[in-house]
Amino acid sequence: MAARNAKKREKFAAPEPASKPKTITVDEWVPDYDRKCEFCGQTPCVTGVLNGKTVYHGSACGVCTWGDPDAIDPANW
């Protein structure tokens, strides 16, 4: 039983669950030497290609994208 002086509680909708990050499917990762990494300023930035079309324009270099120092070389992507 609620107390007589209790404030009426507002009803709120339950929050939507956080969506999962999208999985990007690509045929290959290619270097984009025209853009610099927004985190460290290095080139090239990571770009994903699927069926001959660019489907991902990354704003980070290989090292910042994958967190691996060897990813400085696009051959390791």
N, C-alpha and C positions, 0 to 999 in steps of 0.2 A: 504494500500500500504506500502510495506516495505521500510525502509530507504536505500539509496544507499550504505552506509558504514556499514550496519548491517552485523554481521557475520552470516554465514549459520549455522543453528541449526542442530545438529545431531539428527537422529531419533532413539528412543529407544523403545524396546518392552515393553508393560505394564507388571509390575511385576505380578507374579502368586499370587493368593490370598493365605493367610496362611491356611494350612490345619488344620482341626479340630483334636484335640487329639483323639487317638483311644480309643474306649470303650472296656474294657476287660470284657468278660463274663466268669465267673467261677462258679463251683459248690460249692466250699468252699475256704476259706482263711485258710492256715495252717502255723504254725510257723516253721521257719528254725533256729534252735539253733546253727548250724555250722557257720553261718555268723553273723558279727556284723554290725550294722547300720553305714553307711558311714557318717552320720551327727552327731550322739551323742555317738556312740560306744556301745550302748546297744544291747542285744539280746532279743527275736528272731527277725529275719527279716521276712517280709510278703512274702508268696509264694501263688500263685493262682493255683488251680487244677480244670481241666475240664475233665470230662469223665475218671478220673483216671490218667491223664497226667498233668504234670506241664506245664502251659502255661504262667506263669508270675513269674519271679525271681526278687522280689523287692530288692532294695539295702538299704531300710530303715526299721526301726522297726515300730510297729503299731502306736506309738505316732507320729512319724515323718511323716508317711504315711497319717494318717487321721487327725492329729492336735488335737487329743483328749487325755487328760491324762489318761482316763479310758482304752484306747486302749493298755496300757502297758500289760494288761492281754489278751492273745489270745482268751479267752472265750468271750470277748466283740467284737471280729471282726465280 
